[in-house]
Amino acid sequence: MKITQYLFGKIFFICLIFLFLVFDNVSANESSDSSSELKSAFRSFSVVSVPAISVPTVIEAPVDFRDSMMKNVMLVEKQSQKTQPVIIFNSDVLAKNAAIASDSLESGRVDFLVDGKMETFLEYPASGSGEEQEATISVKFGHAIAASSLNFYLDRFVSLPENVEISAIVDGKDRIILAKKEVLDSRINFPKTTAQEFKISLEYIQPLRIRELSINQEDLFVVKGNSIRFLAQPNKNYELYYDADRYVETYKGEMPDLNDDRDVLIAKKLDRVENPFYMKSDVDKDGVVDEMDNCATTENPNQEDINSNNQGDACDDFDRDGIINAKDNCRDLPNRDQRDTDLDGIGNVCDEKENRILQNQKWLPLVLILLVAGIIGIFFVKATKDKK
């Protein structure tokens, strides 16, 4: 009895260790994957040169951004590969010419598109029927500006709109400055135009979530420079990832007070290099980047679109039962309950063949019952003989 208890205890202990190791390995892998995904959003990378310090100290390092709007950065402690709290000091002198926005759909917080904050966004939902939707966004400035391009800053996992047309109010008339064309990039160029109000018409099929829409004013900034601030620890090294092509949230912990100018050490200006981890977002990992994917969140490497509605068949809903084709067990006939009695992967409403073994072979249940009864009988007889 004692030997059995001892063996049982040993086996239980080994199982606990095994489960701990498996869980720890899975957690480590998830953490690693998450870090890689975050790094892949940034086009530029710099090693931050930290002066010699003996206590935690606020470091300020000058940095140049490629894009004056997309100042989304990630600071990583090299040894642990953990993200760190960081703020950006913007010392640009801004020619005050605020913009207001409205749209044809009366979507509510359209001002989110021009508030200069990547944390906010405006969403234009899809119809769900695969039909093309249209929204016209009007951006009006305090006075006329000169511009020849605009940028869409989309949320992660969001495809570009299908088509765009841009017009401007010039001499009191609505004049088209870019005829309707297919959208192939988040930056749209058009002939240089001076106007106070611009209108951007977008046609889209998949849900469209825009964090910022920036009409690039050519004389807007008098650049003095930018810098980052963070709390450095002694004997630690840091890496900065910046120039993101999409918004990512990089740090969720507690923020120290980095606005206090006391005892701040100035580091040398950061040298930009191309980030070796940079990759355009492809959330469904089908080899087609999100902004060009006709199913941004559903794997479909062949981009098949049999009805030519610019929405991939995998995320389309042919039978309009609220379940996309890739998950629908009967994609041509509506079946919201997805009932599949014989568990063959084909919904009952379009299943022409009954595949359940017990349904087709009605004699089989009786045979199984007799077989189980026979096995039980054999064990019973054997147990009776052993007692004798």
Secondary structure, 3 states (H helix, E strand, C coil): CHHHHHHHHHHHHHHHHHHHHHHHHHHHHHHHHHHHHHHCCEEEEEEECCCCCCCCEEEEEEECCCCCCCCCCEEEECCCCEEECEEEEECCEECCCCEEEEECCCCCCHHHHHCCCCCCCEEECCCCCCCCEEEEEEEEEEEEEEEEEEEEEECCCCCCCCEEEEEEEECCEEEEEEEEEECCCCEEEEEEEEEEEEEEEEEECCCEEEEEEEEEECCCEECCCEEEEEEECCCCCEEEEEEECCCCCCCCCCCCCCCCCCCCEECCCCCCEECCCCCCCCCCCCCCCHHHCCCCCCCCCCCCCCCCCCCCHHHCCCCCCCCCHHHCCCCCCCCCCCCCCCCCCCCHHHCCCCCCHHHHCCCHHHHHHHHHHHHHHHHHHHHHHHHC
